[in-house]
Amino acid sequence: MPSVEFPDPYVLRQLAGDSCSHLKIIEDSVGVKCFLKGNTIELTGEDYDVELAGHALKDLYNLVKGGYPLYPDDVWYAVRMLAKDRNISLEEVFKDSIYISSTKKVIVPKSLQQKRYIDAMRAKDILFGIGPAGTGKTYLALAMGVTYLLKKKVERIILTRPAVEAGEKLGFLPGDLLEKVNPYLRPLYDALYDMLEHDHVLRLISRDQIEVAPLAFMRGRTLNEAAIICDEAQNTTSEQMKMFLTRMGFNSKTVVTGDVTQVDLPSGVRSGLIEASQILTGIDEIGFTYFSEDDVVRHKVVAKIIKAYERCSPNGRH
């Protein structure tokens, strides 16, 4: 029976998890059986699966030994990455932390593509993150923006989304324009509150260091010293996308995110995101990162849902 020996019993306990919960995740993900005996984990199963499980255990052990706080989701993401590419360095991916605050969790990439996305945000002035829901496109962009703000690399964060009517009519909603579109902006607030204390977010908003606004409010502005994020950009028109991209001023970073299979624009109206991905390639300062269902970091069933819809029609829509 193949086995893997781990010299440090304290690190091994963290690797195995409470009641061997981490080992159970490996068993379910890979299709092997793990038996913890002293300082050894014995593995049974098909040779290929046993080799993958052993590889994952060794890499995760080294992560924990280096001080990484291992969570159950990390185990699942690690196995998924190694199943695709055994040469991936889990340490390189998981230890690229995006520091948020001492009172909140540290956000790290959960896939190789997320790691590439983060690296591209650092390297490019404008970055497009394109792919399905749940791949961390907007969340990681916002995390990077908050990091830049806290480290004083930028003076403010601008978060914007197009307020496109997806089956609902804005005109029937009460209130002025901002009140009508606030529901569209709610996911951006939710992400902020997940990263920072509620009172801290409110202080930053009151000081205009964080601004959450519909895309229409960007017209005519020049945004200097800012981290600028446009979410749901598949629902921008060609004119709106050009308007948004040309708002960028000096010492700013811009990230544009969207899912080109979920366009809610009226029939015959071309998506500004799709057009931009076709005409802006080849500009050194602009980058593109593409995600797939394999990069989904929500509940495991989300990736299965995305695949099911993609089988339904060529572009993933009914």
ROKE-477984 format. One record per residue (C-alpha): residue number from 1; residue in three letters; z, x, y. Coordinates in pm, 1 decimal. Example, Ala and Ser with C-alpha at 12.3 -4.5 7.8 and 13.67 -1.06 7.14 Angstrom:
2
i = 1 | aa = ALA | z = 780.0 | x = 1230.0 | y = -450.0
i = 2 | aa = SER | z = 714.0 | x = 1367.0 | y = -106.0
This chain:
318
i = 1 | aa = MET | z = 0.0 | x = 0.0 | y = 0.0
i = 2 | aa = PRO | z = -104.2 | x = 155.1 | y = 336.6
i = 3 | aa = SER | z = 183.5 | x = 218.8 | y = 574.0
i = 4 | aa = VAL | z = 244.1 | x = 350.8 | y = 924.5
i = 5 | aa = GLU | z = 559.0 | x = 546.1 | y = 1005.9
i = 6 | aa = PHE | z = 724.4 | x = 535.9 | y = 1348.4
i = 7 | aa = PRO | z = 992.9 | x = 798.0 | y = 1421.8
i = 8 | aa = ASP | z = 1184.7 | x = 620.3 | y = 1699.2
i = 9 | aa = PRO | z = 1367.8 | x = 310.7 | y = 1566.3
i = 10 | aa = TYR | z = 1444.7 | x = 178.8 | y = 1916.5
i = 11 | aa = VAL | z = 1076.3 | x = 187.2 | y = 2016.9
i = 12 | aa = LEU | z = 981.9 | x = 38.4 | y = 1680.4
i = 13 | aa = ARG | z = 1210.5 | x = -261.3 | y = 1741.9
i = 14 | aa = GLN | z = 1036.3 | x = -327.5 | y = 2073.3
i = 15 | aa = LEU | z = 698.6 | x = -288.6 | y = 1904.9
i = 16 | aa = ALA | z = 788.3 | x = -537.3 | y = 1630.3
i = 17 | aa = GLY | z = 931.4 | x = -789.4 | y = 1878.0
i = 18 | aa = ASP | z = 1217.7 | x = -1034.8 | y = 1837.5
i = 19 | aa = SER | z = 1225.5 | x = -1157.2 | y = 1476.5
i = 20 | aa = CYS | z = 906.6 | x = -950.6 | y = 1424.4
i = 21 | aa = SER | z = 717.4 | x = -1187.7 | y = 1655.4
i = 22 | aa = HIS | z = 468.2 | x = -916.9 | y = 1758.2
i = 23 | aa = LEU | z = 392.8 | x = -834.0 | y = 1395.5
i = 24 | aa = LYS | z = 326.5 | x = -1202.6 | y = 1330.7
i = 25 | aa = ILE | z = 69.7 | x = -1204.0 | y = 1611.1
i = 26 | aa = ILE | z = -106.8 | x = -908.9 | y = 1447.7
i = 27 | aa = GLU | z = -97.3 | x = -1088.6 | y = 1112.5
i = 28 | aa = ASP | z = -252.3 | x = -1404.6 | y = 1261.8
i = 29 | aa = SER | z = -509.4 | x = -1215.8 | y = 1469.7
i = 30 | aa = VAL | z = -626.9 | x = -965.7 | y = 1209.7
i = 31 | aa = GLY | z = -559.6 | x = -1134.4 | y = 877.0
i = 32 | aa = VAL | z = -318.3 | x = -879.4 | y = 731.7
i = 33 | aa = LYS | z = 43.1 | x = -889.2 | y = 619.1
i = 34 | aa = CYS | z = 298.1 | x = -663.7 | y = 793.1
i = 35 | aa = PHE | z = 625.5 | x = -563.1 | y = 625.8
i = 36 | aa = LEU | z = 887.7 | x = -380.7 | y = 834.4
i = 37 | aa = LYS | z = 1088.9 | x = -145.0 | y = 614.4
i = 38 | aa = GLY | z = 1313.5 | x = 102.0 | y = 793.2
i = 39 | aa = ASN | z = 1095.0 | x = 315.6 | y = 1018.4
i = 40 | aa = THR | z = 777.8 | x = 208.3 | y = 839.1
i = 41 | aa = ILE | z = 540.8 | x = -86.8 | y = 867.7
i = 42 | aa = GLU | z = 352.3 | x = -155.0 | y = 545.1
i = 43 | aa = LEU | z = 17.1 | x = -332.3 | y = 568.1
i = 44 | aa = THR | z = -175.8 | x = -534.4 | y = 310.1
i = 45 | aa = GLY | z = -521.8 | x = -685.6 | y = 341.1
i = 46 | aa = GLU | z = -885.2 | x = -586.7 | y = 347.9
i = 47 | aa = ASP | z = -945.2 | x = -219.3 | y = 427.5
i = 48 | aa = TYR | z = -1119.9 | x = -289.3 | y = 759.5
i = 49 | aa = ASP | z = -842.1 | x = -525.8 | y = 874.8
i = 50 | aa = VAL | z = -566.7 | x = -288.0 | y = 767.1
i = 51 | aa = GLU | z = -731.2 | x = -3.1 | y = 957.6
i = 52 | aa = LEU | z = -757.7 | x = -219.4 | y = 1272.1
i = 53 | aa = ALA | z = -394.2 | x = -332.1 | y = 1246.4
i = 54 | aa = GLY | z = -275.6 | x = 26.1 | y = 1194.4
i = 55 | aa = HIS | z = -479.4 | x = 145.5 | y = 1491.5
i = 56 | aa = ALA | z = -333.4 | x = -131.1 | y = 1711.5
i = 57 | aa = LEU | z = 23.8 | x = -59.1 | y = 1599.5
i = 58 | aa = LYS | z = -6.0 | x = 312.6 | y = 1673.5
i = 59 | aa = ASP | z = -155.4 | x = 255.9 | y = 2018.5
i = 60 | aa = LEU | z = 99.6 | x = -12.0 | y = 2106.3
i = 61 | aa = TYR | z = 382.8 | x = 210.7 | y = 1985.2
i = 62 | aa = ASN | z = 268.2 | x = 485.9 | y = 2221.1
i = 63 | aa = LEU | z = 252.5 | x = 233.8 | y = 2506.9
i = 64 | aa = VAL | z = 609.0 | x = 117.9 | y = 2444.6
i = 65 | aa = LYS | z = 728.5 | x = 476.5 | y = 2401.4
i = 66 | aa = GLY | z = 581.0 | x = 552.4 | y = 2743.2
i = 67 | aa = GLY | z = 790.9 | x = 277.0 | y = 2902.1
i = 68 | aa = TYR | z = 545.9 | x = -15.0 | y = 2895.0
i = 69 | aa = PRO | z = 726.3 | x = -352.3 | y = 2857.6
i = 70 | aa = LEU | z = 533.6 | x = -514.2 | y = 2570.7
i = 71 | aa = TYR | z = 488.4 | x = -892.5 | y = 2576.3
i = 72 | aa = PRO | z = 341.9 | x = -1113.5 | y = 2300.1
i = 73 | aa = ASP | z = 21.1 | x = -1177.5 | y = 2495.0
i = 74 | aa = ASP | z = -30.0 | x = -801.5 | y = 2530.3
i = 75 | aa = VAL | z = -34.3 | x = -766.7 | y = 2151.5
i = 76 | aa = TRP | z = -301.8 | x = -1033.4 | y = 2116.2
i = 77 | aa = TYR | z = -515.9 | x = -885.2 | y = 2396.7
i = 78 | aa = ALA | z = -480.6 | x = -536.5 | y = 2248.1
i = 79 | aa = VAL | z = -598.2 | x = -644.4 | y = 1903.8
i = 80 | aa = ARG | z = -890.1 | x = -833.9 | y = 2057.4
i = 81 | aa = MET | z = -1000.7 | x = -530.1 | y = 2258.3
i = 82 | aa = LEU | z = -974.6 | x = -290.7 | y = 1963.8
i = 83 | aa = ALA | z = -1162.5 | x = -531.2 | y = 1738.9
i = 84 | aa = LYS | z = -1457.5 | x = -498.3 | y = 1977.9
i = 85 | aa = ASP | z = -1429.7 | x = -124.0 | y = 2037.0
i = 86 | aa = ARG | z = -1196.6 | x = 112.7 | y = 1850.4
i = 87 | aa = ASN | z = -1251.3 | x = 380.8 | y = 2116.3
i = 88 | aa = ILE | z = -1078.8 | x = 180.1 | y = 2390.4
i = 89 | aa = SER | z = -767.9 | x = 344.0 | y = 2531.3
i = 90 | aa = LEU | z = -500.8 | x = 74.6 | y = 2554.5
i = 91 | aa = GLU | z = -295.0 | x = 306.2 | y = 2771.8
i = 92 | aa = GLU | z = -579.9 | x = 341.9 | y = 3021.1
i = 93 | aa = VAL | z = -618.6 | x = -37.4 | y = 3042.1
i = 94 | aa = PHE | z = -257.7 | x = -159.4 | y = 3035.0
i = 95 | aa = LYS | z = -109.2 | x = 113.9 | y = 3251.9
i = 96 | aa = ASP | z = -346.6 | x = 48.8 | y = 3541.2
i = 97 | aa = SER | z = -86.2 | x = -170.8 | y = 3707.3
i = 98 | aa = ILE | z = -142.2 | x = -363.9 | y = 4028.7
i = 99 | aa = TYR | z = 200.5 | x = -353.2 | y = 4190.1
i = 100 | aa = ILE | z = 302.2 | x = -679.0 | y = 4356.9
i = 101 | aa = SER | z = 675.9 | x = -673.5 | y = 4433.1
i = 102 | aa = SER | z = 1007.4 | x = -572.0 | y = 4283.5
i = 103 | aa = THR | z = 1105.8 | x = -934.4 | y = 4232.8
i = 104 | aa = LYS | z = 789.8 | x = -1045.2 | y = 4056.1
i = 105 | aa = LYS | z = 595.4 | x = -928.7 | y = 3752.8
i = 106 | aa = VAL | z = 352.8 | x = -639.2 | y = 3761.8
i = 107 | aa = ILE | z = -3.4 | x = -749.2 | y = 3698.9
i = 108 | aa = VAL | z = -221.4 | x = -535.5 | y = 3472.3
i = 109 | aa = PRO | z = -572.4 | x = -581.8 | y = 3328.5
i = 110 | aa = LYS | z = -580.3 | x = -766.7 | y = 2996.6
i = 111 | aa = SER | z = -927.6 | x = -661.1 | y = 2884.8
i = 112 | aa = LEU | z = -1162.5 | x = -367.3 | y = 2925.8
i = 113 | aa = GLN | z = -1384.3 | x = -574.8 | y = 3154.3
i = 114 | aa = GLN | z = -1086.6 | x = -659.3 | y = 3374.5
i = 115 | aa = LYS | z = -1012.2 | x = -287.1 | y = 3398.9
i = 116 | aa = ARG | z = -1373.5 | x = -223.5 | y = 3505.0
i = 117 | aa = TYR | z = -1344.5 | x = -507.9 | y = 3756.9
i = 118 | aa = ILE | z = -1035.1 | x = -353.1 | y = 3914.1
i = 119 | aa = ASP | z = -1202.2 | x = -12.0 | y = 3929.9
i = 120 | aa = ALA | z = -1507.3 | x = -169.3 | y = 4093.8
i = 121 | aa = MET | z = -1288.9 | x = -341.9 | y = 4355.5
i = 122 | aa = ARG | z = -1151.4 | x = -2.4 | y = 4450.0
i = 123 | aa = ALA | z = -1496.0 | x = 157.4 | y = 4465.5
i = 124 | aa = LYS | z = -1714.4 | x = -108.3 | y = 4630.7
i = 125 | aa = ASP | z = -1703.8 | x = -270.6 | y = 4974.3
i = 126 | aa = ILE | z = -1835.2 | x = -599.2 | y = 4833.5
i = 127 | aa = LEU | z = -1789.3 | x = -701.3 | y = 4471.2
i = 128 | aa = PHE | z = -1916.1 | x = -1006.0 | y = 4286.2
i = 129 | aa = GLY | z = -1711.3 | x = -1124.2 | y = 3986.4
i = 130 | aa = ILE | z = -1919.8 | x = -1366.8 | y = 3782.3
i = 131 | aa = GLY | z = -1814.7 | x = -1542.2 | y = 3463.8
i = 132 | aa = PRO | z = -1635.5 | x = -1839.4 | y = 3306.5
i = 133 | aa = ALA | z = -1297.8 | x = -1984.8 | y = 3393.8
i = 134 | aa = GLY | z = -990.6 | x = -1800.7 | y = 3274.4
i = 135 | aa = THR | z = -1127.7 | x = -1447.5 | y = 3296.3
i = 136 | aa = GLY | z = -902.5 | x = -1348.1 | y = 3587.7
i = 137 | aa = LYS | z = -1177.5 | x = -1308.5 | y = 3848.2
i = 138 | aa = THR | z = -996.2 | x = -1465.7 | y = 4141.2
i = 139 | aa = TYR | z = -642.7 | x = -1387.0 | y = 4025.9
i = 140 | aa = LEU | z = -706.6 | x = -1012.9 | y = 4003.2
i = 141 | aa = ALA | z = -896.1 | x = -1011.7 | y = 4333.4
i = 142 | aa = LEU | z = -601.8 | x = -1182.7 | y = 4500.3
i = 143 | aa = ALA | z = -355.4 | x = -944.2 | y = 4333.0
i = 144 | aa = MET | z = -552.5 | x = -650.0 | y = 4468.8
i = 145 | aa = GLY | z = -561.6 | x = -811.3 | y = 4812.1
i = 146 | aa = VAL | z = -183.0 | x = -862.3 | y = 4812.0
i = 147 | aa = THR | z = -136.4 | x = -501.0 | y = 4704.8
i = 148 | aa = TYR | z = -356.4 | x = -377.6 | y = 4989.2
i = 149 | aa = LEU | z = -163.1 | x = -595.9 | y = 5234.6
i = 150 | aa = LEU | z = 180.2 | x = -477.8 | y = 5117.7
i = 151 | aa = LYS | z = 63.8 | x = -114.8 | y = 5130.4
i = 152 | aa = LYS | z = -83.5 | x = -175.1 | y = 5479.5
i = 153 | aa = LYS | z = -435.7 | x = -84.5 | y = 5372.7
i = 154 | aa = VAL | z = -546.5 | x = -412.8 | y = 5531.9
i = 155 | aa = GLU | z = -388.3 | x = -628.4 | y = 5801.2
i = 156 | aa = ARG | z = -457.2 | x = -967.4 | y = 5643.1
i = 157 | aa = ILE | z = -596.0 | x = -1158.6 | y = 5349.6
i = 158 | aa = ILE | z = -860.2 | x = -1426.5 | y = 5396.3
i = 159 | aa = LEU | z = -900.0 | x = -1673.3 | y = 5107.2
i = 160 | aa = THR | z = -1177.5 | x = -1927.4 | y = 5117.9
i = 161 | aa = ARG | z = -1361.4 | x = -2176.4 | y = 4898.9
i = 162 | aa = PRO | z = -1652.8 | x = -2413.3 | y = 4960.6
i = 163 | aa = ALA | z = -1531.9 | x = -2775.6 | y = 4967.5
i = 164 | aa = VAL | z = -1798.4 | x = -2924.4 | y = 4742.9
i = 165 | aa = GLU | z = -1755.3 | x = -3281.6 | y = 4624.7
i = 166 | aa = ALA | z = -1736.0 | x = -3263.7 | y = 4245.5
i = 167 | aa = GLY | z = -1743.8 | x = -3631.2 | y = 4157.1
i = 168 | aa = GLU | z = -1524.9 | x = -3729.0 | y = 4452.5
i = 169 | aa = LYS | z = -1611.6 | x = -3822.1 | y = 4811.4
i = 170 | aa = LEU | z = -1424.4 | x = -3638.1 | y = 5084.1
i = 171 | aa = GLY | z = -1487.4 | x = -3919.3 | y = 5327.2
i = 172 | aa = PHE | z = -1257.4 | x = -4152.7 | y = 5136.1
i = 173 | aa = LEU | z = -965.4 | x = -3908.6 | y = 5153.0
i = 174 | aa = PRO | z = -710.8 | x = -3954.7 | y = 5435.7
i = 175 | aa = GLY | z = -652.0 | x = -3703.3 | y = 5713.3
i = 176 | aa = ASP | z = -854.8 | x = -3452.6 | y = 5912.3
i = 177 | aa = LEU | z = -1097.3 | x = -3201.2 | y = 5761.0
i = 178 | aa = LEU | z = -829.8 | x = -2945.6 | y = 5669.4
i = 179 | aa = GLU | z = -615.9 | x = -3212.7 | y = 5502.0
i = 180 | aa = LYS | z = -920.8 | x = -3338.6 | y = 5312.1
i = 181 | aa = VAL | z = -1006.0 | x = -2995.6 | y = 5171.3
i = 182 | aa = ASN | z = -650.1 | x = -2877.6 | y = 5099.2
i = 183 | aa = PRO | z = -670.7 | x = -2998.3 | y = 4736.3
i = 184 | aa = TYR | z = -968.6 | x = -2764.8 | y = 4691.0
i = 185 | aa = LEU | z = -758.1 | x = -2473.0 | y = 4818.0
i = 186 | aa = ARG | z = -450.5 | x = -2552.3 | y = 4605.2
i = 187 | aa = PRO | z = -540.0 | x = -2306.1 | y = 4323.4
i = 188 | aa = LEU | z = -535.8 | x = -2020.7 | y = 4574.8
i = 189 | aa = TYR | z = -187.2 | x = -2115.6 | y = 4692.9
i = 190 | aa = ASP | z = -72.7 | x = -2143.3 | y = 4330.0
i = 191 | aa = ALA | z = -190.2 | x = -1788.2 | y = 4259.0
i = 192 | aa = LEU | z = -9.7 | x = -1656.3 | y = 4567.9
i = 193 | aa = TYR | z = 317.1 | x = -1822.0 | y = 4465.9
i = 194 | aa = ASP | z = 280.4 | x = -1668.2 | y = 4121.9
i = 195 | aa = MET | z = 270.5 | x = -1320.6 | y = 4274.6
i = 196 | aa = LEU | z = 516.1 | x = -1341.9 | y = 4563.6
i = 197 | aa = GLU | z = 833.3 | x = -1531.2 | y = 4643.6
i = 198 | aa = HIS | z = 767.2 | x = -1869.3 | y = 4803.1
i = 199 | aa = ASP | z = 941.5 | x = -1778.6 | y = 5130.8
i = 200 | aa = HIS | z = 751.4 | x = -1449.6 | y = 5150.4
i = 201 | aa = VAL | z = 419.0 | x = -1632.3 | y = 5119.9
i = 202 | aa = LEU | z = 519.1 | x = -1877.4 | y = 5394.1
i = 203 | aa = ARG | z = 619.0 | x = -1590.3 | y = 5625.1
i = 204 | aa = LEU | z = 287.1 | x = -1413.5 | y = 5568.7
i = 205 | aa = ILE | z = 97.2 | x = -1736.5 | y = 5635.7
i = 206 | aa = SER | z = 298.3 | x = -1808.1 | y = 5952.5
i = 207 | aa = ARG | z = 212.2 | x = -1457.9 | y = 6080.5
i = 208 | aa = ASP | z = -157.6 | x = -1514.0 | y = 6001.4
i = 209 | aa = GLN | z = -143.5 | x = -1225.7 | y = 5754.4
i = 210 | aa = ILE | z = -262.4 | x = -1467.4 | y = 5487.0
i = 211 | aa = GLU | z = -515.3 | x = -1734.3 | y = 5572.6
i = 212 | aa = VAL | z = -637.0 | x = -1997.4 | y = 5327.6
i = 213 | aa = ALA | z = -925.3 | x = -2197.0 | y = 5468.7
i = 214 | aa = PRO | z = -1244.8 | x = -2379.3 | y = 5370.3
i = 215 | aa = LEU | z = -1565.6 | x = -2181.1 | y = 5392.1
i = 216 | aa = ALA | z = -1683.9 | x = -2383.5 | y = 5692.8
i = 217 | aa = PHE | z = -1404.6 | x = -2221.5 | y = 5898.4
i = 218 | aa = MET | z = -1559.8 | x = -1874.8 | y = 5850.0
i = 219 | aa = ARG | z = -1863.8 | x = -1938.9 | y = 6067.9
i = 220 | aa = GLY | z = -1890.8 | x = -1728.2 | y = 6383.6
i = 221 | aa = ARG | z = -1606.7 | x = -1491.1 | y = 6290.8
i = 222 | aa = THR | z = -1590.9 | x = -1114.8 | y = 6234.2
i = 223 | aa = LEU | z = -1323.5 | x = -1015.9 | y = 5983.7
i = 224 | aa = ASN | z = -1194.0 | x = -662.6 | y = 6039.8
i = 225 | aa = GLU | z = -914.4 | x = -487.5 | y = 5844.3
i = 226 | aa = ALA | z = -912.1 | x = -768.3 | y = 5587.7
i = 227 | aa = ALA | z = -923.6 | x = -837.9 | y = 5216.7
i = 228 | aa = ILE | z = -1165.7 | x = -1129.3 | y = 5198.9
i = 229 | aa = ILE | z = -1203.7 | x = -1345.0 | y = 4886.8
i = 230 | aa = CYS | z = -1452.4 | x = -1627.8 | y = 4836.9
i = 231 | aa = ASP | z = -1366.2 | x = -1835.1 | y = 4530.1
i = 232 | aa = GLU | z = -1591.7 | x = -2088.9 | y = 4349.9
i = 233 | aa = ALA | z = -1888.7 | x = -1922.6 | y = 4517.2
i = 234 | aa = GLN | z = -2134.9 | x = -2087.9 | y = 4277.8
i = 235 | aa = ASN | z = -2096.3 | x = -2390.9 | y = 4505.3
i = 236 | aa = THR | z = -2214.1 | x = -2211.1 | y = 4817.9
i = 237 | aa = THR | z = -2562.3 | x = -2273.6 | y = 4943.1
i = 238 | aa = SER | z = -2794.3 | x = -1985.4 | y = 5022.5
i = 239 | aa = GLU | z = -2716.8 | x = -2023.3 | y = 5393.2
i = 240 | aa = GLN | z = -2340.7 | x = -2036.4 | y = 5335.3
i = 241 | aa = MET | z = -2344.4 | x = -1723.8 | y = 5119.6
i = 242 | aa = LYS | z = -2539.9 | x = -1527.6 | y = 5380.3
i = 243 | aa = MET | z = -2302.5 | x = -1654.2 | y = 5650.8
i = 244 | aa = PHE | z = -1996.1 | x = -1550.9 | y = 5449.4
i = 245 | aa = LEU | z = -2119.5 | x = -1204.3 | y = 5353.4
i = 246 | aa = THR | z = -2210.0 | x = -1123.9 | y = 5712.9
i = 247 | aa = ARG | z = -1855.3 | x = -1204.2 | y = 5837.9
i = 248 | aa = MET | z = -1732.2 | x = -873.3 | y = 5698.3
i = 249 | aa = GLY | z = -1612.0 | x = -628.8 | y = 5962.9
i = 250 | aa = PHE | z = -1482.9 | x = -271.6 | y = 5966.2
i = 251 | aa = ASN | z = -1234.8 | x = -146.4 | y = 5704.4
i = 252 | aa = SER | z = -1258.7 | x = -466.2 | y = 5501.8
i = 253 | aa = LYS | z = -1305.9 | x = -543.0 | y = 5133.9
i = 254 | aa = THR | z = -1485.0 | x = -853.7 | y = 5008.1
i = 255 | aa = VAL | z = -1474.6 | x = -1010.4 | y = 4662.3
i = 256 | aa = VAL | z = -1691.1 | x = -1308.1 | y = 4567.9
i = 257 | aa = THR | z = -1609.0 | x = -1496.9 | y = 4248.3
i = 258 | aa = GLY | z = -1773.2 | x = -1781.0 | y = 4063.0
i = 259 | aa = ASP | z = -1910.1 | x = -1930.0 | y = 3743.3
i = 260 | aa = VAL | z = -2285.5 | x = -1984.4 | y = 3756.5
i = 261 | aa = THR | z = -2266.8 | x = -2240.0 | y = 3470.9
i = 262 | aa = GLN | z = -2048.9 | x = -2473.0 | y = 3680.6
i = 263 | aa = VAL | z = -2257.6 | x = -2544.9 | y = 3990.1
i = 264 | aa = ASP | z = -2163.2 | x = -2874.5 | y = 4161.1
i = 265 | aa = LEU | z = -2427.0 | x = -2863.3 | y = 4433.5
i = 266 | aa = PRO | z = -2669.6 | x = -3154.1 | y = 4470.5
i = 267 | aa = SER | z = -2980.1 | x = -3139.9 | y = 4255.2
i = 268 | aa = GLY | z = -3243.2 | x = -2912.1 | y = 4404.7
i = 269 | aa = VAL | z = -2997.3 | x = -2710.4 | y = 4616.5
i = 270 | aa = ARG | z = -2999.7 | x = -2344.5 | y = 4514.7
i = 271 | aa = SER | z = -2666.1 | x = -2174.4 | y = 4450.9
i = 272 | aa = GLY | z = -2594.4 | x = -1894.2 | y = 4696.4
i = 273 | aa = LEU | z = -2413.6 | x = -1701.5 | y = 4422.8
i = 274 | aa = ILE | z = -2709.9 | x = -1710.9 | y = 4186.3
i = 275 | aa = GLU | z = -2944.9 | x = -1606.5 | y = 4465.2
i = 276 | aa = ALA | z = -2716.5 | x = -1322.8 | y = 4580.1
i = 277 | aa = SER | z = -2690.7 | x = -1185.6 | y = 4225.4
i = 278 | aa = GLN | z = -3069.5 | x = -1159.1 | y = 4222.1
i = 279 | aa = ILE | z = -3144.5 | x = -1015.7 | y = 4565.4
i = 280 | aa = LEU | z = -2846.9 | x = -786.0 | y = 4638.6
i = 281 | aa = THR | z = -2867.2 | x = -556.3 | y = 4337.6
i = 282 | aa = GLY | z = -2943.6 | x = -195.7 | y = 4419.8
i = 283 | aa = ILE | z = -2725.7 | x = -177.8 | y = 4732.0
i = 284 | aa = ASP | z = -2474.9 | x = 103.8 | y = 4672.2
i = 285 | aa = GLU | z = -2186.0 | x = -62.6 | y = 4853.4
i = 286 | aa = ILE | z = -2222.4 | x = -385.6 | y = 4653.5
i = 287 | aa = GLY | z = -2115.2 | x = -420.8 | y = 4290.5
i = 288 | aa = PHE | z = -2139.2 | x = -686.6 | y = 4020.8
i = 289 | aa = THR | z = -1899.2 | x = -740.9 | y = 3730.6
i = 290 | aa = TYR | z = -1994.9 | x = -999.0 | y = 3467.9
i = 291 | aa = PHE | z = -1742.4 | x = -1163.9 | y = 3237.5
i = 292 | aa = SER | z = -1795.5 | x = -1363.3 | y = 2916.9
i = 293 | aa = GLU | z = -1581.8 | x = -1592.5 | y = 2701.7
i = 294 | aa = ASP | z = -1456.3 | x = -1277.3 | y = 2526.3
i = 295 | aa = ASP | z = -1271.6 | x = -1189.0 | y = 2848.0
i = 296 | aa = VAL | z = -1082.6 | x = -1519.3 | y = 2880.4
i = 297 | aa = VAL | z = -712.0 | x = -1447.3 | y = 2928.0
i = 298 | aa = ARG | z = -578.3 | x = -1801.2 | y = 2926.1
i = 299 | aa = HIS | z = -461.8 | x = -1982.7 | y = 2613.8
i = 300 | aa = LYS | z = -668.5 | x = -1871.3 | y = 2313.0
i = 301 | aa = VAL | z = -823.5 | x = -2217.0 | y = 2279.8
i = 302 | aa = VAL | z = -991.5 | x = -2181.1 | y = 2622.6
i = 303 | aa = ALA | z = -1240.3 | x = -1926.0 | y = 2486.9
i = 304 | aa = LYS | z = -1320.4 | x = -2163.5 | y = 2200.0
i = 305 | aa = ILE | z = -1376.3 | x = -2449.6 | y = 2446.2
i = 306 | aa = ILE | z = -1616.2 | x = -2237.1 | y = 2650.5
i = 307 | aa = LYS | z = -1812.7 | x = -2140.8 | y = 2338.8
i = 308 | aa = ALA | z = -1831.0 | x = -2506.4 | y = 2230.4
i = 309 | aa = TYR | z = -1976.4 | x = -2611.6 | y = 2566.4
i = 310 | aa = GLU | z = -2224.7 | x = -2323.7 | y = 2559.6
i = 311 | aa = ARG | z = -2349.6 | x = -2449.9 | y = 2222.7
i = 312 | aa = CYS | z = -2393.1 | x = -2795.4 | y = 2373.8
i = 313 | aa = SER | z = -2671.3 | x = -2689.3 | y = 2611.4
i = 314 | aa = PRO | z = -2852.2 | x = -2368.2 | y = 2710.6
i = 315 | aa = ASN | z = -2665.0 | x = -2326.1 | y = 3041.1
i = 316 | aa = GLY | z = -2328.3 | x = -2452.3 | y = 2922.7
i = 317 | aa = ARG | z = -2354.1 | x = -2790.7 | y = 3095.1
i = 318 | aa = HIS | z = -2440.2 | x = -3143.3 | y = 2980.8
